[in-house]
Amino acid sequence: MKILVSDKLAEEALEVLRKEADVDYLEPTPEELLSIIEKYDGIIVRSRTKVTSEVIERGKNLKVIGRAGVGVDNIDVKKATEKGIMVVNAPRGSTHSVAELVFGHMLSLARHLAYADRSLREGRWEKKKLLGIELQGKTLGVIGFGRIGQEVWKLAQVFGMSCIAYDPYMSKEVIEKLGAKAGTLEGVLKEGDFITIHALLTEETRHMISEEQFSLMKPTAYIINCARGGIIDEKALYEAAKGGRIAGAALDVFETEPPGDNPLFELDNVYFTPHLGASTKEAQIRAGVTTAEQVLKVLNGEKPDFLVNRELL
């Protein structure tokens, strides 16, 4: 069996693959990928490589596509399903890493850490201006209460926060069993002091948070997106943050990545990281090894544990 690894992957994962397969570890351009994909039985990607319908059509021998992470918006899952190609991922690999980054942003917003660092470097001592707030006693609003949303809530409890969660795919009973209050999207936006997004990017969730939603939020509220760019309408966020309709925001993901000359960079109350949610050593090892194991299971005729297009079972 021959496998292409087309994005950076942990060495531990490559070792798992090389025990059973012939592995090419490359970072091809889109054009190069189209020219070589027919040679491979499987491909493993992260977020850089786009497995388009054309790539899938050219992949005459493809049996499995592995995503070393959670989101599969860079893979044409529908086309893969039509061709009988299994798509597997590693939904648990980065759970804690993303949750910790959310809290990094939350603390930075609450205490103005990024701005404080920048202003000091520029020679300003703005102690009086940088009055912060505590997380204790505040309400965490979670949009998408899956693995990562629940992990964020676990951490929030240590800080003495309460939680209201919205997830259309989870019952009120399950949410409340986890100690959170079940709410609507509108309820989360109205009640949350810190609102964090943990949803996939789909046609339903694209620009889910836009002008109308920002108008529902408290002027003291902050919103954090470490999920997928495009869920927040960046133009609407710019107007809300600039106009004082919300206190601020933190983004790890963008509608276009890299974001280029984004107007949001002009604002002191919006903080940024370059899609670092899963960028820890531990997460990369977990996600890489899990994906390698799933790809090998498929190629060995076994049932994978984390199959995205489950209709192929």
C-alpha positions in Angstrom: 0.0 0.0 0.0 1.2 3.5 -0.9 0.4 6.6 1.2 1.0 10.3 0.5 1.5 12.5 3.5 1.1 16.0 2.0 1.3 18.2 5.1 3.5 18.3 8.1 3.0 15.3 10.4 4.5 14.2 13.7 7.5 11.8 13.3 5.7 9.4 15.7 2.8 9.2 13.2 5.2 8.7 10.2 6.8 5.8 12.1 3.4 4.1 12.6 2.7 4.4 8.8 6.2 3.2 7.7 5.8 0.0 9.6 3.1 -1.1 7.2 3.2 1.1 4.1 5.3 2.8 1.5 5.1 6.5 2.5 5.9 9.6 0.5 6.2 12.7 2.8 5.9 15.7 0.5 4.3 19.1 0.5 3.1 19.3 -3.1 1.5 22.4 -4.7 -2.1 22.0 -5.9 -0.9 21.4 -9.4 1.7 18.8 -8.3 -0.9 17.0 -6.2 -3.1 16.6 -9.2 -0.2 15.1 -11.2 0.8 12.5 -8.6 -2.3 11.5 -6.6 -3.2 8.6 -8.9 -0.2 6.7 -7.5 -1.6 6.5 -3.9 -4.0 4.3 -2.0 -4.3 6.9 0.7 -3.5 10.5 1.5 -3.1 12.2 4.9 -3.6 16.0 5.1 -3.9 18.7 7.7 -5.4 22.1 6.8 -3.0 23.3 4.1 -3.8 20.7 1.4 -7.2 20.9 -0.3 -8.6 17.6 -1.4 -10.9 18.9 -4.1 -13.3 17.0 -6.3 -10.7 17.2 -9.1 -8.0 15.6 -6.8 -10.5 12.8 -5.9 -11.3 12.2 -9.6 -7.6 11.9 -10.4 -7.0 9.6 -7.4 -7.9 6.4 -9.3 -6.5 4.2 -6.6 -7.6 6.3 -3.6 -9.4 4.3 -0.9 -9.0 6.6 2.1 -8.4 10.3 3.0 -7.1 11.0 6.4 -7.4 14.4 8.1 -4.9 14.8 11.0 -7.3 17.0 12.9 -11.1 17.6 13.3 -12.5 19.8 10.6 -12.8 18.4 7.1 -13.9 21.6 5.2 -10.7 21.3 3.1 -11.9 17.9 1.8 -14.8 17.3 -0.6 -16.4 14.7 1.5 -19.5 14.5 -0.8 -17.3 13.6 -3.8 -15.3 11.1 -1.8 -18.4 9.4 -0.6 -19.7 9.2 -4.2 -16.4 7.5 -5.1 -16.6 5.1 -2.1 -13.5 6.7 -0.6 -13.5 6.7 3.2 -12.7 10.0 5.0 -11.2 9.6 8.5 -10.1 12.1 11.1 -8.8 12.6 14.6 -11.6 14.3 16.5 -10.0 13.9 20.0 -6.4 14.9 19.2 -6.6 18.6 19.8 -9.5 18.9 22.2 -7.5 20.0 25.2 -5.1 22.1 23.2 -7.9 24.2 21.7 -9.6 24.5 25.0 -6.5 25.9 26.6 -6.0 28.4 23.8 -9.6 29.6 24.3 -8.6 30.3 27.9 -5.4 32.0 26.9 -7.5 34.4 24.8 -10.1 34.7 27.5 -7.5 35.8 30.1 -5.8 38.0 27.6 -9.1 39.8 26.9 -10.1 40.1 30.5 -6.7 41.6 31.5 -5.8 43.3 28.3 -2.6 41.3 28.1 -1.8 41.7 24.4 -2.4 45.4 24.5 -0.4 45.8 27.7 2.6 44.0 26.2 2.5 46.1 23.0 2.1 49.5 24.8 5.0 48.7 27.2 7.2 47.8 24.2 6.2 51.2 22.7 7.3 53.0 25.9 3.9 53.6 27.4 3.0 52.9 31.1 -0.8 52.7 30.9 -1.6 51.0 34.2 -4.7 53.1 34.9 -6.1 52.5 31.4 -5.8 48.8 31.7 -8.3 48.0 34.4 -9.4 44.4 33.8 -12.1 42.1 35.0 -12.1 38.7 36.7 -13.5 35.5 35.2 -14.9 34.4 38.5 -18.7 35.0 38.6 -18.9 35.5 34.8 -21.1 33.6 32.4 -19.4 31.5 29.7 -21.6 31.2 26.6 -20.7 28.1 24.5 -21.9 27.7 20.9 -21.4 24.1 20.0 -21.2 21.8 23.1 -19.2 18.9 21.7 -15.9 17.6 22.9 -14.1 21.0 22.8 -17.0 23.0 24.1 -17.3 20.7 27.1 -13.6 20.8 27.7 -13.7 24.6 27.8 -16.6 24.4 30.3 -14.5 22.0 32.5 -11.7 24.6 32.7 -14.2 27.4 33.3 -15.5 25.7 36.4 -12.1 26.0 38.0 -12.4 29.8 37.5 -15.8 29.9 39.2 -17.8 30.6 36.0 -21.3 29.5 35.1 -22.2 28.3 31.6 -25.0 28.5 29.1 -24.6 26.3 26.1 -26.3 26.1 22.7 -26.1 23.0 20.6 -28.9 22.0 18.2 -27.7 18.4 18.1 -27.7 17.9 21.9 -30.7 17.5 24.2 -31.4 19.8 27.1 -31.1 16.9 29.4 -27.5 16.0 28.3 -26.3 19.6 28.5 -27.8 20.1 32.0 -26.4 16.7 33.1 -22.9 18.3 32.4 -23.7 21.1 34.7 -24.5 23.8 32.1 -27.7 25.6 31.3 -29.2 24.7 28.0 -30.1 27.8 25.9 -30.9 29.0 22.5 -28.4 30.8 20.3 -30.1 34.1 21.2 -30.0 33.2 24.9 -26.2 32.5 24.8 -25.6 35.8 23.0 -27.7 37.7 25.5 -26.4 36.1 28.6 -22.7 35.4 27.9 -19.9 37.5 29.2 -17.4 35.5 27.3 -18.8 33.6 24.2 -16.8 30.9 22.6 -17.6 29.2 19.3 -17.0 25.4 18.7 -18.9 24.5 15.6 -18.0 23.2 12.2 -18.1 25.6 9.2 -21.1 24.6 7.0 -23.6 26.5 4.9 -25.8 26.7 8.0 -23.0 28.1 10.2 -21.4 30.5 7.7 -21.8 34.0 9.1 -23.9 32.6 12.0 -22.6 35.5 14.0 -23.3 38.7 12.1 -24.8 42.1 12.7 -28.0 40.9 14.2 -26.2 38.6 16.6 -23.8 41.2 17.7 -26.7 43.5 18.5 -27.9 40.9 21.0 -24.7 40.8 23.0 -23.9 42.8 26.1 -21.6 45.8 25.4 -19.3 44.3 28.0 -19.1 40.9 26.3 -16.2 39.3 24.5 -16.4 36.7 21.7 -13.7 34.1 20.9 -13.5 32.0 17.8 -11.0 29.1 17.8 -13.2 26.9 15.6 -13.4 27.9 11.9 -13.1 31.2 10.1 -16.3 32.3 8.3 -18.6 31.5 11.3 -18.2 35.1 12.3 -18.9 37.8 9.8 -15.6 39.8 10.0 -17.1 43.0 8.6 -19.9 42.8 11.2 -17.3 42.1 13.9 -15.3 45.1 12.9 -18.3 47.4 13.2 -19.4 45.9 16.5 -15.9 46.1 18.1 -15.1 49.5 16.7 -18.4 50.9 17.7 -18.4 49.6 21.3 -21.4 47.3 20.8 -19.2 44.6 22.3 -16.1 44.9 24.5 -13.8 42.9 22.2 -12.9 39.7 20.5 -10.2 37.2 19.9 -9.7 35.2 16.6 -7.6 32.2 16.0 -9.2 31.6 12.6 -10.2 33.8 9.7 -12.5 33.9 6.7 -9.3 34.0 4.5 -6.1 32.4 5.8 -3.6 34.1 5.9 -5.9 37.1 6.5 -3.7 39.6 4.6 -4.4 43.3 5.3 -7.5 42.8 7.5 -9.2 45.9 8.9 -9.6 44.1 12.2 -5.9 44.6 12.8 -6.6 48.3 13.3 -8.5 47.6 16.5 -6.9 47.4 20.0 -9.7 45.4 21.5 -9.5 42.5 19.0 -6.6 40.0 19.6 -5.3 37.4 17.1 -3.3 34.1 16.8 -2.5 32.4 13.4 -4.7 29.3 13.6 -2.8 27.8 16.6 -5.7 25.8 18.2 -4.1 22.4 17.5 -0.5 23.7 17.5 0.9 22.0 20.5 3.5 19.1 20.4 1.1 16.9 22.3 -1.9 17.6 20.0 0.2 17.0 16.9 1.4 13.7 18.1 -2.1 12.5 19.1 -3.8 13.7 15.9 -1.1 12.3 13.7 -0.9 8.9 15.3 -4.7 8.6 15.4 -5.0 9.5 11.8 -2.2 7.1 10.7 -3.9 4.3 12.6 -7.3 5.0 11.0 -5.8 5.1 7.5 -4.0 1.8 8.0 -7.2 0.2 9.3 -9.1 1.2 6.2 -6.3 0.0 3.9 -6.2 -3.3 5.8 -9.9 -3.8 5.4 -10.8 -3.0 9.0 -13.5 -0.7 10.3 -12.1 2.7 11.3 -13.1 4.2 14.6 -13.5 7.8 13.3 -15.2 7.7 9.9 -16.6 11.0 8.7 -18.7 9.6 5.8 -20.4 6.9 7.9 -22.8 6.0 5.2 -19.9 4.0 3.7 -20.0 1.5 6.5 
